[in-house]
Amino acid sequence: MSNVKPQLTAAYEVYLDGYRLVGTVEAELPNPQAVTVEIKGSGMGGPMDVPVQGQTQNMSIKLTWNIATKDAYKLLAEEYQHIELWASTQNINTGTGKYEQKQQKVIVKGIPVGFNLGKFAQGEVQGQENSLNISYLKWIYDGIEICEIDIFNMKKVINGNDMLANVRAAIGL
Protein backbone atom coordinates (compact mmCIF):
# COMPACT_ATOMS: atom_id res chain seq x y z
CA MET A 1 0.00 0.00 0.00
CA SER A 2 1.37 3.38 -1.00
CA ASN A 3 1.87 6.08 1.58
CA VAL A 4 2.01 8.77 -1.12
CA LYS A 5 -1.09 10.96 -1.23
CA PRO A 6 -1.59 13.39 -4.15
CA GLN A 7 -2.41 16.93 -3.03
CA LEU A 8 -2.26 19.65 -5.69
CA THR A 9 -0.56 21.20 -8.69
CA ALA A 10 2.44 22.99 -7.20
CA ALA A 11 3.38 24.88 -10.38
CA TYR A 12 3.18 24.60 -14.15
CA GLU A 13 4.44 26.22 -17.31
CA VAL A 14 2.95 26.46 -20.78
CA TYR A 15 5.15 26.09 -23.86
CA LEU A 16 4.37 26.94 -27.47
CA ASP A 17 6.49 25.20 -30.11
CA GLY A 18 9.23 24.40 -27.60
CA TYR A 19 9.64 27.74 -25.83
CA ARG A 20 8.00 29.18 -22.75
CA LEU A 21 4.93 31.31 -23.21
CA VAL A 22 5.49 34.63 -21.55
CA GLY A 23 2.49 35.29 -19.38
CA THR A 24 0.34 33.84 -16.67
CA VAL A 25 -2.15 31.33 -18.01
CA GLU A 26 -4.89 29.16 -16.56
CA ALA A 27 -5.54 26.08 -18.68
CA GLU A 28 -8.79 24.15 -19.02
CA LEU A 29 -7.52 20.80 -20.27
CA PRO A 30 -9.17 18.53 -22.87
CA ASN A 31 -11.89 16.14 -21.74
CA PRO A 32 -11.62 13.06 -23.99
CA GLN A 33 -14.96 11.30 -24.38
CA ALA A 34 -15.77 8.24 -26.46
CA VAL A 35 -18.01 8.50 -29.50
CA THR A 36 -21.11 6.52 -28.55
CA VAL A 37 -24.00 5.02 -30.46
CA GLU A 38 -27.31 3.86 -29.02
CA ILE A 39 -28.00 0.19 -29.62
CA LYS A 40 -31.34 -1.48 -29.02
CA GLY A 41 -33.21 -4.48 -30.25
CA SER A 42 -34.25 -8.02 -29.57
CA GLY A 43 -32.61 -9.76 -26.67
CA MET A 44 -31.98 -6.50 -24.82
CA GLY A 45 -33.85 -5.13 -21.83
CA GLY A 46 -33.56 -1.60 -23.16
CA PRO A 47 -31.36 0.73 -25.14
CA MET A 48 -27.71 1.31 -24.27
CA ASP A 49 -25.11 3.78 -25.47
CA VAL A 50 -21.92 1.89 -26.39
CA PRO A 51 -18.55 3.36 -27.34
CA VAL A 52 -17.34 3.05 -30.92
CA GLN A 53 -14.00 1.33 -30.33
CA GLY A 54 -11.16 3.84 -30.19
CA GLN A 55 -13.21 6.78 -31.50
CA THR A 56 -13.02 10.09 -29.62
CA GLN A 57 -15.40 13.04 -29.64
CA ASN A 58 -14.19 16.54 -30.41
CA MET A 59 -11.68 17.77 -27.82
CA SER A 60 -10.68 21.31 -26.96
CA ILE A 61 -8.39 23.29 -24.70
CA LYS A 62 -8.95 26.78 -23.34
CA LEU A 63 -6.17 29.07 -22.16
CA THR A 64 -7.14 32.08 -20.05
CA TRP A 65 -4.50 34.79 -19.72
CA ASN A 66 -4.24 37.20 -16.78
CA ILE A 67 -2.92 39.80 -19.22
CA ALA A 68 -2.64 39.15 -22.94
CA THR A 69 0.91 38.97 -24.30
CA LYS A 70 2.34 38.81 -27.80
CA ASP A 71 2.55 35.03 -27.36
CA ALA A 72 -1.20 34.88 -26.74
CA TYR A 73 -1.76 36.57 -30.08
CA LYS A 74 0.28 33.89 -31.87
CA LEU A 75 -2.57 31.54 -30.98
CA LEU A 76 -5.00 33.55 -33.11
CA ALA A 77 -3.59 32.21 -36.40
CA GLU A 78 -5.79 29.44 -37.83
CA GLU A 79 -2.89 27.06 -38.25
CA TYR A 80 -1.68 23.97 -36.42
CA GLN A 81 -0.42 24.86 -32.91
CA HIS A 82 1.74 22.71 -30.60
CA ILE A 83 1.23 23.41 -26.90
CA GLU A 84 2.82 21.64 -23.95
CA LEU A 85 1.85 22.04 -20.31
CA TRP A 86 4.42 20.83 -17.78
CA ALA A 87 3.21 20.53 -14.19
CA SER A 88 4.76 19.62 -10.87
CA THR A 89 2.23 17.86 -8.68
CA GLN A 90 2.70 17.94 -4.94
CA ASN A 91 2.28 14.70 -3.03
CA ILE A 92 2.82 13.94 0.64
CA ASN A 93 4.43 10.72 1.80
CA THR A 94 2.43 10.03 4.96
CA GLY A 95 5.04 7.52 6.13
CA THR A 96 7.96 9.98 6.07
CA GLY A 97 6.04 13.27 6.29
CA LYS A 98 8.00 14.58 3.29
CA TYR A 99 6.71 16.18 0.13
CA GLU A 100 7.38 14.52 -3.22
CA GLN A 101 6.98 16.11 -6.64
CA LYS A 102 5.73 14.21 -9.68
CA GLN A 103 5.80 15.57 -13.21
CA GLN A 104 2.76 15.65 -15.45
CA LYS A 105 2.89 16.67 -19.09
CA VAL A 106 -0.07 17.34 -21.33
CA ILE A 107 0.87 17.79 -24.97
CA VAL A 108 -1.73 18.96 -27.47
CA LYS A 109 -1.79 19.89 -31.13
CA GLY A 110 -4.72 21.67 -32.63
CA ILE A 111 -6.29 24.53 -34.53
CA PRO A 112 -7.45 27.77 -32.89
CA VAL A 113 -11.22 28.15 -33.17
CA GLY A 114 -11.93 31.22 -31.09
CA PHE A 115 -10.73 33.91 -28.77
CA ASN A 116 -12.22 36.28 -26.25
CA LEU A 117 -10.42 39.55 -25.60
CA GLY A 118 -11.58 39.54 -21.99
CA LYS A 119 -12.14 42.84 -20.23
CA PHE A 120 -10.45 45.96 -19.02
CA ALA A 121 -11.28 46.68 -15.39
CA GLN A 122 -9.07 48.69 -13.11
CA GLY A 123 -7.11 46.49 -10.72
CA GLU A 124 -8.31 43.23 -12.33
CA VAL A 125 -6.92 40.64 -14.72
CA GLN A 126 -7.87 40.90 -18.40
CA GLY A 127 -8.95 37.27 -18.81
CA GLN A 128 -8.31 36.89 -22.54
CA GLU A 129 -9.17 33.36 -23.72
CA ASN A 130 -7.84 31.26 -26.57
CA SER A 131 -9.74 28.09 -27.59
CA LEU A 132 -8.31 25.35 -29.78
CA ASN A 133 -9.85 22.16 -31.17
CA ILE A 134 -7.45 19.31 -30.50
CA SER A 135 -6.46 16.60 -32.97
CA TYR A 136 -3.60 15.22 -30.83
CA LEU A 137 -3.34 14.66 -27.10
CA LYS A 138 -0.65 12.98 -25.01
CA TRP A 139 -0.69 12.73 -21.22
CA ILE A 140 2.43 11.62 -19.35
CA TYR A 141 2.47 11.13 -15.58
CA ASP A 142 5.78 10.62 -13.76
CA GLY A 143 7.45 9.39 -16.97
CA ILE A 144 4.65 6.94 -17.82
CA GLU A 145 2.58 7.48 -20.97
CA ILE A 146 -1.02 7.28 -19.82
CA CYS A 147 -2.85 8.34 -22.95
CA GLU A 148 -2.11 9.24 -26.56
CA ILE A 149 -4.89 10.15 -28.96
CA ASP A 150 -4.13 11.08 -32.56
CA ILE A 151 -7.36 11.72 -34.45
CA PHE A 152 -5.85 12.10 -37.94
CA ASN A 153 -3.70 8.96 -37.66
CA MET A 154 -6.40 6.75 -36.03
CA LYS A 155 -4.37 6.14 -32.90
CA LYS A 156 -5.65 5.81 -29.35
CA VAL A 157 -3.25 4.30 -26.82
CA ILE A 158 -4.43 3.97 -23.23
CA ASN A 159 -1.92 2.60 -20.68
CA GLY A 160 0.11 1.02 -23.49
CA ASN A 161 -2.90 -0.60 -25.20
CA ASP A 162 -3.47 0.64 -28.78
CA MET A 163 -7.27 0.63 -28.95
CA LEU A 164 -7.31 1.11 -32.74
CA ALA A 165 -4.54 -1.30 -33.84
CA ASN A 166 -7.03 -4.02 -34.87
CA VAL A 167 -9.26 -1.46 -36.60
CA ARG A 168 -6.34 -0.07 -38.63
CA ALA A 169 -5.30 -3.64 -39.55
CA ALA A 170 -8.86 -4.50 -40.63
CA ILE A 171 -9.00 -1.55 -43.04
CA GLY A 172 -5.49 -2.01 -44.40
CA LEU A 173 -3.66 0.77 -42.56
N, CA, C and O of each residue as an XYZ file, in Angstrom:
692
protein
N       0.843     -1.189      0.000
C       0.000      0.000      0.000
C       0.885      1.249      0.000
O       1.830      1.353      0.782
N       0.571      2.172     -0.871
C       1.370      3.381     -1.002
C       1.024      4.387      0.085
O      -0.141      4.577      0.435
N       2.052      5.018      0.604
C       1.871      6.082      1.581
C       1.849      7.455      0.922
O       1.735      8.469      1.611
N       1.957      7.500     -0.404
C       2.015      8.770     -1.117
C       0.591      9.217     -1.460
O      -0.162      8.504     -2.123
N       0.252     10.401     -0.995
C      -1.085     10.959     -1.227
C      -0.974     12.205     -2.093
O      -0.324     13.173     -1.697
N      -1.606     12.198     -3.287
C      -1.587     13.388     -4.149
C      -2.320     14.548     -3.472
O      -3.333     14.350     -2.800
N      -1.786     15.771     -3.663
C      -2.409     16.928     -3.031
C      -2.849     18.001     -4.015
O      -4.019     18.383     -4.028
N      -1.915     18.500     -4.854
C      -2.262     19.645     -5.690
C      -1.220     19.862     -6.780
O      -0.162     19.233     -6.781
N      -1.535     20.753     -7.700
C      -0.561     21.199     -8.686
C       0.266     22.286     -8.031
O      -0.253     23.346     -7.680
N       1.564     22.021     -7.865
C       2.443     22.989     -7.201
C       2.777     24.149     -8.123
O       2.787     25.303     -7.694
N       3.051     23.849     -9.395
C       3.383     24.878    -10.384
C       3.290     24.245    -11.765
O       3.330     23.023    -11.912
N       3.164     25.103    -12.774
C       3.178     24.603    -14.149
C       3.599     25.703    -15.091
O       3.511     26.888    -14.771
N       4.055     25.295    -16.247
C       4.439     26.223    -17.312
C       3.770     25.774    -18.607
O       3.475     24.594    -18.802
N       3.542     26.734    -19.473
C       2.946     26.461    -20.782
C       3.965     26.825    -21.846
O       4.549     27.908    -21.821
N       4.171     25.902    -22.786
C       5.146     26.090    -23.858
C       4.439     26.052    -25.200
O       3.524     25.256    -25.412
N       4.869     26.915    -26.099
C       4.370     26.945    -27.470
C       5.537     26.655    -28.390
O       6.524     27.392    -28.399
N       5.432     25.585    -29.167
C       6.489     25.200    -30.111
C       7.864     25.139    -29.462
O       8.854     25.537    -30.077
N       7.941     24.648    -28.231
C       9.231     24.401    -27.604
C       9.803     25.526    -26.774
O      10.876     25.369    -26.191
N       9.116     26.669    -26.699
C       9.638     27.736    -25.833
C       8.536     28.190    -24.880
O       7.350     27.998    -25.148
N       8.932     28.781    -23.791
C       7.999     29.180    -22.750
C       7.117     30.333    -23.210
O       7.599     31.316    -23.772
N       5.841     30.200    -22.966
C       4.933     31.309    -23.214
C       5.152     32.354    -22.134
O       5.187     32.024    -20.949
N       5.295     33.565    -22.516
C       5.495     34.629    -21.551
C       4.117     35.123    -21.124
O       3.378     35.706    -21.918
N       3.792     34.886    -19.891
C       2.494     35.295    -19.380
C       1.994     34.304    -18.354
O       2.541     33.212    -18.195
N       0.953     34.701    -17.668
C       0.342     33.839    -16.671
C      -0.967     33.311    -17.243
O      -1.864     34.072    -17.607
N      -1.050     31.983    -17.310
C      -2.150     31.328    -18.013
C      -2.822     30.312    -17.098
O      -2.153     29.591    -16.358
N      -4.139     30.261    -17.155
C      -4.891     29.161    -16.555
C      -5.368     28.295    -17.705
O      -5.883     28.808    -18.699
N      -5.201     26.986    -17.579
C      -5.540     26.079    -18.676
C      -6.697     25.168    -18.291
O      -6.673     24.519    -17.245
N      -7.704     25.129    -19.149
C      -8.786     24.154    -19.023
C      -8.455     23.032    -20.002
O      -8.557     23.204    -21.216
N      -8.060     21.891    -19.465
C      -7.517     20.796    -20.266
C      -8.606     20.051    -21.037
O      -9.786     20.138    -20.695
N      -8.201     19.311    -22.089
C      -9.169     18.527    -22.867
C      -9.878     17.489    -21.996
O      -9.355     17.048    -20.972
N     -11.063     17.117    -22.425
C     -11.890     16.142    -21.737
C     -12.260     15.042    -22.733
O     -13.365     15.052    -23.275
N     -11.345     14.087    -22.983
C     -11.623     13.059    -23.991
C     -12.841     12.213    -23.623
O     -12.932     11.676    -22.518
N     -13.754     12.107    -24.553
C     -14.960     11.299    -24.377
C     -15.101     10.388    -25.590
O     -14.792     10.787    -26.713
N     -15.561      9.181    -25.364
C     -15.773      8.237    -26.461
C     -16.949      8.670    -27.324
O     -17.920      9.243    -26.830
N     -16.850      8.389    -28.616
C     -18.008      8.503    -29.496
C     -18.915      7.334    -29.140
O     -18.453      6.195    -29.076
N     -20.181      7.591    -28.910
C     -21.108      6.520    -28.546
C     -22.265      6.450    -29.534
O     -22.618      7.429    -30.193
N     -22.836      5.262    -29.609
C     -24.001      5.018    -30.458
C     -25.014      4.235    -29.632
O     -24.648      3.311    -28.905
N     -26.265      4.597    -29.742
C     -27.311      3.864    -29.023
C     -27.620      2.574    -29.767
O     -27.889      2.579    -30.968
N     -27.578      1.467    -29.029
C     -27.996      0.195    -29.620
C     -29.250     -0.269    -28.886
O     -29.413     -0.022    -27.691
N     -30.120     -0.937    -29.610
C     -31.339     -1.485    -29.022
C     -31.844     -2.573    -29.948
O     -31.488     -2.622    -31.126
N     -32.656     -3.424    -29.416
C     -33.212     -4.480    -30.254
C     -33.548     -5.719    -29.462
O     -33.546     -5.721    -28.231
N     -33.837     -6.774    -30.203
C     -34.247     -8.018    -29.571
C     -33.140     -8.556    -28.679
O     -31.953     -8.405    -28.968
N     -33.555     -9.181    -27.599
C     -32.606     -9.759    -26.666
C     -32.039     -8.764    -25.683
O     -31.193     -9.122    -24.864
N     -32.484     -7.521    -25.744
C     -31.985     -6.496    -24.822
C     -33.137     -5.985    -23.971
O     -34.275     -5.905    -24.434
N     -32.838     -5.646    -22.744
C     -33.849     -5.132    -21.831
C     -34.062     -3.636    -21.960
O     -34.802     -3.039    -21.177
N     -33.424     -3.036    -22.933
C     -33.559     -1.604    -23.159
C     -32.387     -1.090    -23.955
O     -31.432     -1.823    -24.211
N     -32.453      0.170    -24.350
C     -31.356      0.726    -25.144
C     -30.119      0.979    -24.284
O     -30.208      1.121    -23.065
N     -28.956      1.031    -24.953
C     -27.706      1.307    -24.270
C     -26.776      2.041    -25.214
O     -26.637      1.671    -26.380
N     -26.135      3.092    -24.701
C     -25.111      3.783    -25.473
C     -23.797      3.018    -25.313
O     -23.337      2.791    -24.194
N     -23.197      2.624    -26.435
C     -21.924      1.894    -26.393
C     -20.866      2.710    -27.122
O     -21.173      3.407    -28.089
N     -19.613      2.625    -26.658
C     -18.550      3.357    -27.344
C     -18.192      2.708    -28.670
O     -18.198      1.483    -28.794
N     -17.880      3.539    -29.667
C     -17.335      3.052    -30.925
C     -15.846      2.881    -30.666
O     -15.152      3.854    -30.371
N     -15.352      1.653    -30.775
C     -14.004      1.329    -30.327
C     -12.967      2.318    -30.836
O     -12.791      2.496    -32.041
N     -12.281      2.962    -29.883
C     -11.164      3.840    -30.189
C     -11.524      5.214    -30.714
O     -10.636      6.047    -30.899
N     -12.794      5.479    -30.960
C     -13.207      6.777    -31.504
C     -13.385      7.795    -30.370
O     -13.881      7.459    -29.295
N     -12.976      9.038    -30.626
C     -13.019     10.091    -29.615
C     -13.800     11.285    -30.143
O     -13.636     11.697    -31.291
N     -14.652     11.832    -29.284
C     -15.396     13.041    -29.639
C     -14.439     14.222    -29.749
O     -13.277     14.145    -29.352
N     -14.958     15.311    -30.297
C     -14.186     16.545    -30.414
C     -13.622     16.942    -29.051
O     -14.323     16.913    -28.039
N     -12.334     17.317    -29.047
C     -11.675     17.766    -27.816
C     -11.226     19.205    -27.996
O     -10.959     19.648    -29.113
N     -11.146     19.928    -26.889
C     -10.682     21.308    -26.961
C      -9.861     21.647    -25.718
O      -9.903     20.946    -24.707
N      -9.125     22.732    -25.827
C      -8.388     23.286    -24.696
C      -8.652     24.782    -24.679
O      -8.771     25.418    -25.726
N      -8.741     25.336    -23.473
C      -8.949     26.780    -23.339
C      -7.854     27.329    -22.446
O      -7.612     26.822    -21.351
N      -7.199     28.371    -22.928
C      -6.171     29.070    -22.163
C      -6.712     30.443    -21.807
O      -7.155     31.191    -22.679
N      -6.675     30.770    -20.523
C      -7.139     32.075    -20.050
C      -5.940     32.827    -19.490
O      -5.280     32.365    -18.559
N      -5.669     33.981    -20.066
C      -4.498     34.786    -19.719
C      -4.879     35.856    -18.711
O      -5.924     36.494    -18.843
N      -4.024     36.059    -17.691
C      -4.243     37.197    -16.784
C      -4.182     38.492    -17.584
O      -5.097     39.314    -17.528
N      -3.099     38.662    -18.327
C      -2.923     39.801    -19.221
C      -2.414     39.245    -20.548
O      -1.464     38.463    -20.578
N      -3.040     39.646    -21.625
C      -2.642     39.154    -22.943
C      -1.214     39.585    -23.258
O      -0.807     40.704    -22.945
N      -0.459     38.682    -23.879
C       0.905     38.968    -24.301
C       1.011     38.707    -25.798
O       0.076     38.196    -26.414
N       2.154     39.060    -26.377
C       2.341     38.805    -27.801
C       2.282     37.317    -28.113
O       1.910     36.934    -29.222
N       2.648     36.465    -27.140
C       2.553     35.026    -27.357
C       1.096     34.566    -27.434
O       0.778     33.635    -28.174
N       0.222     35.210    -26.681
C      -1.201     34.879    -26.745
C      -1.744     35.150    -28.142
O      -2.590     34.410    -28.643
N      -1.259     36.201    -28.757
C      -1.763     36.573    -30.082
C      -1.278     35.623    -31.170
O      -1.889     35.537    -32.235
N      -0.172     34.901    -30.908
C       0.280     33.891    -31.865
C      -0.751     32.778    -32.004
O      -0.818     32.109    -33.036
N      -1.552     32.583    -30.962
C      -2.573     31.536    -30.977
C      -3.849     31.957    -31.704
O      -4.834     31.218    -31.696
N      -3.843     33.120    -32.324
C      -4.997     33.547    -33.110
C      -4.941     32.996    -34.540
O      -5.977     32.857    -35.191
N      -3.755     32.689    -35.022
C      -3.592     32.207    -36.398
C      -4.256     30.842    -36.558
O      -4.004     29.927    -35.774
N      -5.095     30.710    -37.565
C      -5.787     29.444    -37.827
C      -4.839     28.486    -38.532
O      -4.993     28.173    -39.713
N      -3.858     28.035    -37.771
C      -2.887     27.063    -38.254
C      -2.551     26.140    -37.095
O      -2.790     26.470    -35.933
N      -1.996     24.986    -37.421
C      -1.682     23.971    -36.422
C      -0.788     24.544    -35.327
O       0.248     25.138    -35.625
N      -1.175     24.372    -34.071
C      -0.421     24.855    -32.915
C      -0.001     23.670    -32.049
O      -0.748     22.702    -31.906
N       1.196     23.753    -31.475
C       1.740     22.715    -30.599
C       1.948     23.339    -29.231
O       2.774     24.237    -29.067
N       1.192     22.858    -28.247
C       1.231     23.409    -26.897
C       1.577     22.291    -25.917
O       1.037     21.188    -25.997
N       2.483     22.594    -24.996
C       2.825     21.639    -23.950
C       2.631     22.297    -22.594
O       3.030     23.443    -22.386
N       2.024     21.575    -21.688
C       1.851     22.037    -20.315
C       2.628     21.077    -19.423
O       2.371     19.873    -19.417
N       3.573     21.616    -18.676
C       4.417     20.832    -17.777
C       4.052     21.223    -16.351
O       4.146     22.393    -15.979
N       3.636     20.248    -15.556
C       3.207     20.535    -14.189
C       4.020     19.728    -13.180
O       4.473     18.618    -13.460
N       4.188     20.313    -12.016
C       4.755     19.617    -10.874
C       3.613     19.408     -9.892
O       3.020     20.368     -9.399
N       3.309     18.142     -9.612
C       2.226     17.859     -8.680
C       2.807     17.523     -7.318
O       3.749     16.739     -7.198
N       2.234     18.126     -6.311
C       2.703     17.941     -4.936
C       1.995     16.750     -4.316
O       0.772     16.630     -4.375
N       2.792     15.874     -3.723
C       2.285     14.696     -3.029
C       2.935     14.666     -1.649
O       4.051     15.154     -1.470
N       2.239     14.097     -0.688
C       2.818     13.940      0.644
C       2.997     12.453      0.915
O       2.082     11.655      0.709
N       4.182     12.095      1.378
C       4.432     10.719      1.798
C       4.055     10.671      3.274
O       4.772     11.203      4.122
N       2.926     10.030      3.575
C       2.433     10.031      4.957
C       3.299      9.187      5.885
O       3.216      9.324      7.105
N       4.128      8.316      5.318
C       5.042      7.522      6.126
C       6.236      8.327      6.612
O       6.674      8.182      7.753
N       6.768      9.192      5.719
C       7.955      9.979      6.073
C       7.616     11.420      6.444
O       8.416     12.107      7.077
N       6.427     11.875      6.048
C       6.042     13.266      6.289
C       6.678     14.238      5.316
O       6.596     15.451      5.513
N       7.320     13.721      4.256
C       8.000     14.580      3.294
C       7.180     14.736      2.023
O       6.437     13.844      1.614
N       7.348     15.921      1.408
C       6.709     16.177      0.126
C       7.499     15.525     -0.999
O       8.727     15.450     -0.954
N       6.781     15.061     -2.000
C       7.383     14.516     -3.216
C       6.727     15.217     -4.399
O       5.531     15.509     -4.369
N       7.508     15.483     -5.432
C       6.983     16.114     -6.639
C       6.957     15.098     -7.775
O       7.923     14.362     -7.975
N       5.872     15.059     -8.505
C       5.734     14.208     -9.681
C       5.471     15.131    -10.869
O       4.800     16.155    -10.736
N       6.004     14.759    -12.024
C       5.802     15.572    -13.213
C       4.612     15.044    -14.023
O       4.448     13.839    -14.211
N       3.806     15.969    -14.487
C       2.758     15.651    -15.449
C       2.999     16.511    -16.671
O       3.336     17.689    -16.559
N       2.824     15.913    -17.842
C       2.891     16.667    -19.093
C       1.613     16.390    -19.876
O       1.169     15.248    -19.998
N       1.042     17.454    -20.397
C      -0.071     17.342    -21.326
C       0.378     18.044    -22.602
O       0.679     19.238    -22.604
N       0.415     17.278    -23.678
C       0.869     17.790    -24.973
C      -0.326     17.753    -25.918
O      -0.969     16.716    -26.082
N      -0.614     18.889    -26.536
C      -1.734     18.961    -27.471
C      -1.297     19.631    -28.764
O      -0.397     20.470    -28.783
N      -1.957     19.238    -29.834
C      -1.792     19.892    -31.129
C      -3.199     20.145    -31.653
O      -4.073     19.280    -31.598
N      -3.388     21.354    -32.162
C      -4.721     21.673    -32.633
C      -4.784     22.989    -33.365
O      -3.777     23.664    -33.582
N      -5.994     23.331    -33.737
C      -6.286     24.529    -34.527
C      -7.091     25.512    -33.680
O      -8.104     25.130    -33.094
N      -6.657     26.767    -33.606
C      -7.448     27.771    -32.888
C      -8.841     27.938    -33.526
O      -8.978     28.005    -34.748
N      -9.852     28.002    -32.673
C     -11.224     28.155    -33.166
C     -11.928     29.368    -32.579
O     -13.048     29.691    -32.976
N     -11.280     30.042    -31.636
C     -11.927     31.222    -31.088
C     -11.062     31.917    -30.058
O     -10.113     31.347    -29.519
N     -11.415     33.156    -29.805
C     -10.733     33.913    -28.766
C     -11.695     34.928    -28.191
O     -12.645     35.361    -28.844
N     -11.426     35.292    -26.958
C     -12.217     36.279    -26.249
C     -11.222     37.285    -25.692
O     -10.320     36.907    -24.945
N     -11.366     38.537    -26.035
C     -10.416     39.554    -25.599
C     -10.486     39.854    -24.111
O      -9.633     40.568    -23.585
N     -11.484     39.323    -23.429
C     -11.578     39.540    -21.990
C     -12.161     40.887    -21.670
O     -13.109     41.332    -22.317
N     -11.590     41.554    -20.657
C     -12.138     42.844    -20.227
C     -11.023     43.740    -19.712
O      -9.945     43.275    -19.342
N     -11.299     44.999    -19.698
C     -10.452     45.959    -19.018
C     -11.226     46.448    -17.798
O     -12.291     47.053    -17.928
N     -10.687     46.185    -16.629
C     -11.278     46.675    -15.388
C     -10.125     47.023    -14.456
O      -9.222     46.217    -14.232
N     -10.174     48.216    -13.927
C      -9.068     48.690    -13.106
C      -8.802     47.742    -11.947
O      -9.709     47.378    -11.199
N      -7.530     47.348    -11.814
C      -7.114     46.485    -10.719
C      -7.491     45.022    -10.882
O      -7.417     44.257     -9.921
N      -7.901     44.614    -12.100
C      -8.305     43.226    -12.329
C      -7.546     42.632    -13.508
O      -6.966     43.355    -14.318
N      -7.557     41.308    -13.593
C      -6.922     40.635    -14.722
C      -7.795     40.808    -15.966
O      -9.004     41.020    -15.870
N      -7.154     40.712    -17.135
C      -7.872     40.897    -18.401
C      -8.722     39.682    -18.746
O      -9.866     39.831    -19.177
N      -8.178     38.483    -18.563
C      -8.949     37.266    -18.810
C      -9.150     36.918    -20.268
O     -10.166     36.319    -20.621
N      -8.197     37.284    -21.133
C      -8.308     36.888    -22.541
C      -8.291     35.374    -22.633
O      -7.562     34.715    -21.892
N      -9.095     34.810    -23.545
C      -9.172     33.358    -23.717
C      -8.843     32.968    -25.149
O      -9.261     33.625    -26.103
N      -8.091     31.894    -25.279
C      -7.844     31.257    -26.573
C      -8.414     29.845    -26.498
O      -8.167     29.128    -25.528
N      -9.179     29.440    -27.516
C      -9.740     28.089    -27.586
C      -9.207     27.392    -28.829
O      -9.154     27.978    -29.911
N      -8.813     26.138    -28.661
C      -8.309     25.346    -29.783
C      -9.020     24.000    -29.804
O      -9.253     23.400    -28.755
N      -9.364     23.525    -30.999
C      -9.845     22.156    -31.166
C      -8.631     21.267    -31.330
O      -7.720     21.578    -32.098
N      -8.620     20.171    -30.616
C      -7.454     19.315    -30.498
C      -7.574     18.078    -31.387
O      -8.584     17.375    -31.367
N      -6.519     17.828    -32.170
C      -6.460     16.597    -32.967
C      -5.453     15.616    -32.374
O      -5.439     14.444    -32.748
N      -4.611     16.084    -31.450
C      -3.598     15.222    -30.834
C      -3.494     15.549    -29.353
O      -3.436     16.715    -28.962
N      -3.471     14.507    -28.541
C      -3.341     14.660    -27.097
C      -2.433     13.559    -26.566
O      -2.594     12.387    -26.906
N      -1.470     13.954    -25.723
C      -0.647     12.977    -25.008
C      -0.567     13.424    -23.561
O      -0.329     14.596    -23.267
N      -0.772     12.457    -22.651
C      -0.692     12.732    -21.224
C       0.349     11.794    -20.628
O       0.249     10.574    -20.761
N       1.346     12.374    -19.971
C       2.426     11.617    -19.350
C       2.430     11.947    -17.863
O       2.438     13.119    -17.487
N       2.425     10.928    -17.023
C       2.472     11.132    -15.576
C       3.686     10.417    -15.013
O       3.802      9.197    -15.133
N       4.585     11.163    -14.406
C       5.778     10.622    -13.760
C       6.561      9.706    -14.710
O       7.037      8.643    -14.310
N       6.688     10.135    -15.973
C       7.445      9.395    -16.969
C       6.690      8.260    -17.638
O       7.244      7.591    -18.510
N       5.447      8.026    -17.257
C       4.646      6.937    -17.824
C       3.595      7.530    -18.757
O       2.829      8.411    -18.366
N       3.568      7.030    -20.011
C       2.577      7.482    -20.975
C       1.226      6.878    -20.611
O       1.034      5.665    -20.689
N       0.306      7.728    -20.220
C      -1.025      7.278    -19.821
C      -1.957      7.205    -21.019
O      -2.726      6.256    -21.168
N      -1.878      8.218    -21.867
C      -2.851      8.342    -22.950
C      -2.218      9.049    -24.137
O      -1.503     10.036    -23.968
N      -2.478      8.549    -25.329
C      -2.110      9.245    -26.562
C      -3.243      9.059    -27.551
O      -3.598      7.936    -27.909
N      -3.801     10.163    -27.982
C      -4.893     10.149    -28.958
C      -4.460     10.990    -30.142
O      -4.107     12.159    -29.988
N      -4.487     10.391    -31.327
C      -4.126     11.078    -32.562
C      -5.268     10.859    -33.546
O      -5.345      9.819    -34.200
N      -6.146     11.837    -33.644
C      -7.359     11.717    -34.449
C      -7.047     11.443    -35.918
O      -7.637     10.547    -36.521
N      -6.113     12.220    -36.503
C      -5.847     12.097    -37.938
C      -5.138     10.806    -38.315
O      -5.232     10.363    -39.459
N      -4.427     10.195    -37.368
C      -3.704      8.956    -37.658
C      -4.363      7.728    -37.028
O      -3.736      6.674    -36.922
N      -5.621      7.859    -36.610
C      -6.401      6.754    -36.032
C      -5.611      6.010    -34.959
O      -5.435      4.794    -35.034
N      -5.144      6.749    -33.969
C      -4.366      6.135    -32.900
C      -4.964      6.540    -31.558
O      -5.202      7.720    -31.300
N      -5.200      5.556    -30.718
C      -5.653      5.813    -29.352
C      -5.001      4.760    -28.460
O      -5.391      3.593    -28.463
N      -3.994      5.202    -27.693
C      -3.250      4.302    -26.817
C      -3.561      4.692    -25.375
O      -3.313      5.823    -24.957
N      -4.101      3.748    -24.631
C      -4.430      3.971    -23.229
C      -3.631      2.969    -22.403
O      -3.800      1.760    -22.563
N      -2.763      3.460    -21.523
C      -1.924      2.601    -20.682
C      -1.191      1.538    -21.498
O      -1.104      0.382    -21.083
N      -0.664      1.930    -22.656
C       0.111      1.019    -23.493
C      -0.703      0.149    -24.426
O      -0.127     -0.601    -25.213
N      -2.022      0.223    -24.366
C      -2.897     -0.598    -25.204
C      -3.439      0.244    -26.369
O      -4.218      1.174    -26.161
N      -3.022     -0.089    -27.583
C      -3.471      0.641    -28.782
C      -4.880      0.176    -29.137
O      -5.067     -0.894    -29.716
N      -5.851      0.983    -28.785
C      -7.267      0.633    -28.954
C      -7.702      0.528    -30.419
O      -8.731     -0.076    -30.720
N      -6.923      1.111    -31.320
C      -7.309      1.106    -32.741
C      -6.402      0.244    -33.614
O      -6.559      0.250    -34.835
N      -5.460     -0.493    -33.033
C      -4.540     -1.304    -33.835
C      -5.305     -2.315    -34.686
O      -5.018     -2.457    -35.875
N      -6.269     -3.018    -34.101
C      -7.029     -4.019    -34.875
C      -7.943     -3.370    -35.903
O      -8.203     -3.960    -36.952
N      -8.432     -2.174    -35.625
C      -9.262     -1.455    -36.597
C      -8.417     -1.035    -37.793
O      -8.821     -1.228    -38.939
N      -7.236     -0.455    -37.529
C      -6.344     -0.071    -38.634
C      -5.957     -1.288    -39.467
O      -5.920     -1.207    -40.694
N      -5.673     -2.404    -38.822
C      -5.304     -3.636    -39.550
C      -6.465     -4.109    -40.414
O      -6.251     -4.552    -41.542
N      -7.687     -4.021    -39.904
C      -8.862     -4.503    -40.634
C      -9.134     -3.673    -41.890
O      -9.695     -4.181    -42.861
N      -8.738     -2.398    -41.872
C      -9.001     -1.546    -43.041
C      -7.740     -1.301    -43.865
O      -7.726     -0.444    -44.749
N      -6.683     -2.055    -43.574
C      -5.492     -2.005    -44.402
C      -4.519     -0.884    -44.110
O      -3.686     -0.556    -44.955
N      -4.605     -0.294    -42.941
C      -3.658      0.771    -42.561
C      -2.521      0.226    -41.729
O      -1.635      0.979    -41.325
